[in-house]
Amino acid sequence: MKLADLIMADAYERGVRHFFGLPGGGAPLDLMEGGRKIGVDFIAVAHESSAAIMAAYNGLMNETAGVALAIKGVGAANLASGAATTYFERAPVICYCESAPDDAMGRELVSLCEHEKLFGPMAKYYARLNPEQAGNVIQEAAFWANDGRPGPVLVDIPSD
């Protein structure tokens, strides 16, 4: 099973039927396809900050964490501004961001930044997906988004 299929299966099992973001290559395309296969529809928005806010409130209506996605770099930065709103509004959202592969971290490249630092203290949880721990990470993300004071969590999906 692909990571994107695992993410969408978890969302579906939690009652999520829509997720939000801007279309892009890589992980976003995989997530869009994974959602299409099981009935979790992708909703394209004009800005990633809107994706986080819409996903959070969609999740609240379904009593779970919503799902938003972004590409690395500028997409993640835009998503972070929406995640800040969900933090202050106490609305649960899982922010999935495509990120640079592990071997690119620490180098100066266009669209490369440390997403964990970008989301700072407003992210209740942060993880970088890898195939060995993906199932646990996806479940932990949903748990932390809803636990206690609901809010945003961040999960990076390395592009490799």
N, C-alpha and C positions, 0 to 999 in steps of 0.2 A: 504494500500500500504506500502511495506517495504521501509525503508530509502534508501537502495541501488537502488531500482526501481525508487524512486524519483530523486536521483542523476543522474542516467543514462537517465531518461526521460528529465531532464533539459539539459544534454549534447547533446542528440539527437536533441532537439528543437533548440539548438544553432548551429547545423551543425557539431558537433563532431561525427566522425564515428569510431575513434580508441582511446583507452586510454592505458596507459603504466605503467608497474610495474613488480614486481616479484610475482609469485603466492605464496599464503600463506593461512593460515586458517582464520576463522572469517570474518571480514569485507571485505578483498580482495576477498574471495570466493563469498560472497554475491554480490559484485559489478560485478565480472566476470559473474555471472549468470544473474544479472539484465541487463547487457549490451548485453549478448547473446540473450536474449528474444526480444530485440527491434532493434538489428542491430548495436550496438556499440561494435566493436571487441576489445578484450584484446590482447595487444602485449607484450609478455614476453621479458624482457631485462636482460642483465647480471648483471646490477648494478642499484640501485635506482637513482643514480645521472643521469645516462643516461635516465631514465624514465622521469625525470623532463625536461630535455633538449629536448628530442624527443617530449614530449607532448606539450611543449611551441611552438616549431616550427610547429608542426602539427596544433596547434590552429592558429598560425599566417597565415598559408596557407588558413585557413578557416575563417579568420577575426574574431576570437573569442578566448577565453581562452581554452587551452588544459587541459587535465585531466591526472594526475599521481597519483599513489597510493603506499602506503607502510605500512608495519606492524609497530607496536610500537617499540620503543627503537632503535636498530641498524638500522632497515629499515628507520625510520624517520631521523636518523643522516645521513645516506647515501643520502636520498632524499634532505636533507637540503643543501648538497654540490652542487647538481644539481640546486636547487632553487637559490643558490647564483649566479650561472652562468646566469640564466634567469633574475635575478635582474640587473646584469651589462649589459646584452644584451637587456634589456627592452622588454622582451618577456613575454606575459601573460600565466600563468599556475595556475590551482587550484590543490594544493597538498592535497589529502585526506589521512590521516593517521589513522590507527586503533590506539586507545589509551587505557590506563587502565581505568577501571570503576571509577566513582567518589569516591567510598568508598575506593579505593586503593591509591588514590593520597596522597602524603605526607609520604608514607611508603617506606622503602628501599626494593625494589624487583628487581629481575633480569629483564632487559628489560623495566624498568620504568624510565622515565624522563619527564620533562616538555617540551613538544614539542614547545610551544610558546617561551620559552627561547632559545631553540636550533635554531630556525629560526631567532630569534632576530629581529633587525631593518630592515632586508631585506623583511620580510613578510608585505605586504601592509594592510593585514586584517587577523584577527584570530578569529575563533569561534569554539566552542565545540558543536556538534550537539546534539539536544534532540528532541524527537518526536513533542513537541508542537511548536517549532520554525523552524523546519527543512526546510520547503519550503522557508521561508524568508532568512534564512542563505545561502542556496544554491544559490538563486538569488543574494544576496548581494556579495557573493564570486565572481561570474562571473562579476558583475559590477565592483568591486574594482580591479580585475585583469587587466581589460581593461581601467579603468578610468585614465585620465591624463597620467602619465608616466607608461606604462604597466609593469607588473611584477608579482611575485609570491604571492599567498595567501595560507593560511593554514587553513584547516578544520579538526578538530579531530573528529573521530567517536569512542565514548566509546565502549569497547567490550561487555558491557552489554546492 
